[in-house]
Amino acid sequence: MPVWDDLVGQDKVSEQLAAAARDADAQVTAAAGATAAPEASSMTHAWLFTGPPGSGRSTAARAFAAALQCVSPDRALGGVPGCGFCDGCHTSLVGTHSDVQIVRTDLLSIGVKETRDLVRRAQMSPAVGRWQVIVLEDADRLTEGAGNVLLKAVEEPAPRTVWLLCAPSIEDVLPTIRSRCRLLTLRTPPVEAVADLLVRRDGIDPEVAAAAASATQGHIGRARRLATDPRARERRAAVLRLPLRVDDVGGCLRAAQELVDTASEDAKQLAEEVDVKETEELKAALGAVQGGRMPRGTAGVMKDLEDRQKRRRTRTQRDSLDLALIDLTGFYRDVLALQLGSRLALANADSVDALERLARGGSPEATLRRIDAIAACREALDRNVAPLLAVEAMTMALRAG
């Protein structure tokens, strides 16, 4: 299966990347002295993948990285790089290729130190592959200082190094960096295409896949999680009951507290799964003696790990809250569609009774104000407002309409 098959609804982007991969393959072959280099090439050293959440930015970057490392013998017979079966494609896709560095962060930002490590790696020649590829899945989380460090590497790239940056929009990347990258814009995949992918690749029941794809409005990752994780479905159902619980001030405050508590529980569960393992592995690496006593001079290293874990729990809580707010926005969007008599398919068809009740009890103008209140809450969380205060303000605005 070619590496491009997982790019759902992105035919134009797939064609551009496939053409660039062919030109990249020709460049490497020409450098080896086998053929002449192409006069005009669609390949370049830095790419910026943008698109809404769930559009498949990182999937596109990984597929391109795999195509650049493709070693299929069919290429010599005119085959397109990116077969999906050879060692170069397989190891790139699963993240074990020695010349493909995939960078994602579970923290709130990517700092200068981490970026300098990437830049040093980018200066190296490929060890076994055809290109040195750096996939930065969260380029929008670069701090200003980290962005300036990266700029130097993008301005003066090593001969066989390719940077693949992913961000929600072009505005999320420094102008000096994006001006040196080739831009690829992905769109939200069609709901039907996402459902087909879940059935074809993950073996999910067609009805479950269709419901999950519709509920998430084409977000591939969230649709897969909703279709496979019963806890995710339970949390979403609880969020969609919130609009019916804000009839009085007490209900608003209780709903806000429960929403924040659920996000905190998600962060706690992740910490229990990851933090203990990380801590034990670090202690073993530092030579902890029997009974857990640490050698002298290791307190600073352990403190750094604790700080990192704390920042990760903060991001997990915010991500969980943001996901709930996205679901809530979709709910009110369906309410607005009913109020306006739109023929648009409802994303939350399983909650049609609640949707109709709210549609009859309010006006389109009030529904729009509620949607604005949810957006304001998301912005407040981005500005580090205390989560409970931000969510309480939102629930009170939902009550006021």
Buried (B, 14 or more C-beta within 10 A) or exposed (E): EBBBBBBBBBEEBBEBBBBBBBBBBBBBBEEEEEEEEBEEBBBBBBBBBBBBBBBBBBBBBBBBBBBBBBBBEEBEEEBBBBBBEBBBBBBBBEEEBEBBBBBEBBBEBBBBEBBBEBBEBBEEEBEEBBBBBBBBBBBBBBBEEBBBBBBEBBEEBBEBBBBBBBBBEEEBBBEEBBEBBBEBBBBBBEBBBBBBBBBEEEEBEEEBBBBBBBBBBBBBEBBBBBBBEEEBBEBBEBBBEBBEBBEEEEBBBBBBBBBBEBBBEBBBEBBEEBBEEBBEEBBEEEEBEEEEEBEEEBEEBBEEBEEBBEBBBBBBBBBBBBBBBBBBBBBBBBBBBBBEEEEEEBBBEBBEEBBEBBBEEBEBEBBBBBBEBBEBBBEBBEEEBEBBEBBBBBBBBBBEB
